[in-house]
Amino acid sequence: MTMDTPPRRGARRGLWEALIVTVLLASCYGVWHLQEYRLGKRYGEEIETSAAEHLKIRGDLEAKLNAATAAEGAGVTRAFAVGINTLAAEERWQEVDAAVLELLELPGVDFVHVLDTEGGVLVSSDRKLLATGQAGPEASWVLGAEGLVQQVRGSDGRGHDYSMPVAGGDAYLWLGYSLRPSQDPSP
């Protein structure tokens, strides 16, 4: 045996050990990277699923809110029609106008009009409509209503218009109702 032989075996052994350690480290890194990729993919899918569920829940809540708003608006319209029925039958339009002004303070009431059978304006919360004295073609569905009639206003479906005969059918109540966000700045 020569003196040169053992160091070469040791150098070869050290080279093999370094190579094995490098391969093991690369394998560990590869496995870790693969797990991270799979976790990221799974979390991405969960986020997409969660977003889809959130949109579905939001849509369901908006539909329920719109239905509740429609029911509330119908109740307000019926109550107001009953309240002004006698006044309208007796043609006490100033008192009906005062009642309209009070009703406008109720959150959700957008406008109130009382029209005659030809579409003439008897009382209105819209001063422009009062000035013209005649409701336009958009009011054609209001005239001739038998009982409470409702239609959706706006593309988002959050506004509702109601029509109901008053004074024995000699006049028609046209009321706009929508759920508006609270103006209260408190949390």
C-alpha positions in Angstrom: 0.0 0.0 0.0 1.1 3.4 -0.9 0.5 6.5 0.8 -1.3 8.0 -2.1 -4.1 5.4 -2.2 -6.0 6.2 1.0 -6.4 9.9 0.3 -7.9 9.1 -3.1 -10.4 6.7 -1.6 -11.2 9.3 0.9 -11.6 12.0 -1.8 -13.8 9.7 -3.8 -15.8 8.9 -0.8 -16.2 12.6 0.0 -17.2 13.2 -3.6 -19.8 10.5 -3.4 -21.1 11.8 -0.1 -21.3 15.3 -1.5 -23.2 14.0 -4.5 -25.6 12.0 -2.4 -26.2 14.9 -0.1 -26.8 17.2 -3.1 -29.3 14.7 -4.6 -31.1 14.3 -1.3 -31.3 18.1 -0.8 -32.6 18.5 -4.4 -35.1 15.7 -3.8 -36.3 17.4 -0.5 -36.6 20.7 -2.3 -38.5 19.1 -5.1 -40.9 17.4 -2.7 -41.3 20.6 -0.8 -41.9 22.6 -4.0 -44.5 20.0 -5.2 -46.3 20.2 -1.9 -46.4 24.1 -2.1 -47.7 23.9 -5.6 -50.4 21.5 -4.6 -51.4 23.6 -1.5 -51.5 26.7 -3.7 -53.7 25.0 -6.2 -56.0 23.7 -3.5 -56.2 27.1 -1.8 -56.9 28.7 -5.2 -59.8 26.3 -5.8 -61.1 27.0 -2.2 -60.9 30.7 -2.8 -62.8 30.3 -6.1 -65.4 28.1 -4.4 -65.7 30.6 -1.6 -66.2 33.5 -4.0 -68.9 31.6 -5.9 -70.7 30.8 -2.6 -70.3 34.4 -1.5 -71.9 35.6 -4.8 -74.8 33.1 -4.4 -75.4 34.1 -0.8 -75.3 37.8 -1.8 -77.7 37.2 -4.7 -80.1 35.3 -2.3 -79.9 38.1 0.2 -80.6 40.8 -2.4 -83.6 38.8 -3.7 -85.0 38.5 -0.1 -84.3 42.2 0.5 -86.1 43.1 -2.7 -89.0 40.9 -1.8 -89.2 42.4 1.7 -89.0 45.9 0.1 -91.8 45.1 -2.3 -94.0 43.8 0.5 -93.3 46.8 2.7 -94.1 49.2 -0.2 -97.3 47.4 -0.8 -98.3 47.8 2.8 -97.5 51.5 2.8 -99.5 52.0 -0.4 -102.5 50.2 1.0 -102.4 52.0 4.3 -102.0 55.4 2.6 -104.8 54.7 0.1 -107.2 53.8 3.0 -106.1 56.9 4.9 -106.8 59.3 2.0 -109.8 57.6 0.5 -112.4 59.7 2.3 -110.4 62.9 1.7 -110.1 62.1 -2.0 -113.8 61.2 -2.3 -114.7 64.6 -0.8 -112.1 66.3 -3.0 -110.2 67.8 -0.1 -107.0 68.0 -2.1 -105.1 70.3 0.3 -105.5 67.8 3.1 -104.4 65.0 0.8 -101.4 67.2 -0.2 -100.5 67.6 3.5 -100.8 63.8 4.0 -98.4 63.3 1.0 -95.8 65.6 2.6 -96.0 63.6 5.8 -95.7 60.3 3.9 -92.6 61.5 2.1 -90.8 61.7 5.4 -91.2 57.9 5.7 -87.9 56.2 4.7 -88.3 54.4 1.4 -91.1 56.6 -0.1 -89.7 58.1 -3.2 -92.7 59.9 -4.6 -96.5 60.1 -4.3 -99.0 61.2 -7.0 -102.8 61.2 -7.0 -104.1 61.3 -10.6 -107.6 61.6 -12.0 -109.0 59.0 -14.4 -107.6 60.9 -17.4 -104.1 61.2 -16.0 -104.5 64.7 -14.7 -102.5 65.5 -11.6 -104.6 66.2 -8.5 -101.7 66.0 -5.9 -98.1 65.2 -6.4 -94.8 65.3 -4.5 -93.1 66.2 -7.8 -93.4 70.0 -8.4 -92.6 69.5 -12.1 -95.5 67.1 -12.6 -97.7 69.6 -10.7 -96.6 72.3 -13.1 -97.5 70.3 -16.2 -100.7 69.1 -14.7 -100.7 65.9 -16.7 -98.9 62.6 -16.1 -97.0 61.3 -19.1 -97.3 58.0 -20.9 -95.2 56.3 -18.2 -98.3 56.6 -16.0 -100.6 54.7 -18.4 -100.3 51.5 -16.3 -101.5 53.4 -13.2 -104.8 54.5 -14.7 -107.6 51.9 -14.6 -105.9 49.8 -11.9 -108.3 47.5 -10.1 -106.9 46.9 -6.6 -103.2 47.1 -5.9 -100.9 46.9 -8.9 -97.2 46.8 -8.6 -94.3 47.1 -11.1 -90.5 47.1 -10.7 -88.7 50.3 -11.3 -85.1 50.4 -12.4 -82.7 47.8 -13.8 -81.5 46.7 -10.3 -85.1 45.9 -9.2 -84.7 47.8 -6.0 -87.5 50.3 -6.7 -91.1 49.5 -6.9 -94.1 51.5 -8.1 -97.6 50.9 -6.9 -101.0 52.0 -8.1 -104.3 51.7 -6.4 -107.7 53.3 -6.9 -109.0 55.7 -4.3 -112.3 57.6 -4.0 -114.2 54.8 -5.5 -112.1 54.7 -8.7 -112.4 58.4 -9.4 -108.7 58.9 -8.7 -105.5 56.7 -8.6 -102.7 56.7 -6.1 -99.3 56.2 -7.6 -96.5 55.6 -5.1 -92.8 54.9 -5.6 -91.0 53.0 -2.9 -87.4 51.7 -2.6 -85.1 50.6 0.1 -82.5 53.3 0.4 -79.4 53.0 2.5 -79.5 54.6 5.9 -78.2 58.2 6.0 -77.3 57.7 9.7 -73.6 58.2 10.0 -73.4 56.3 13.3 -71.8 52.8 13.1 
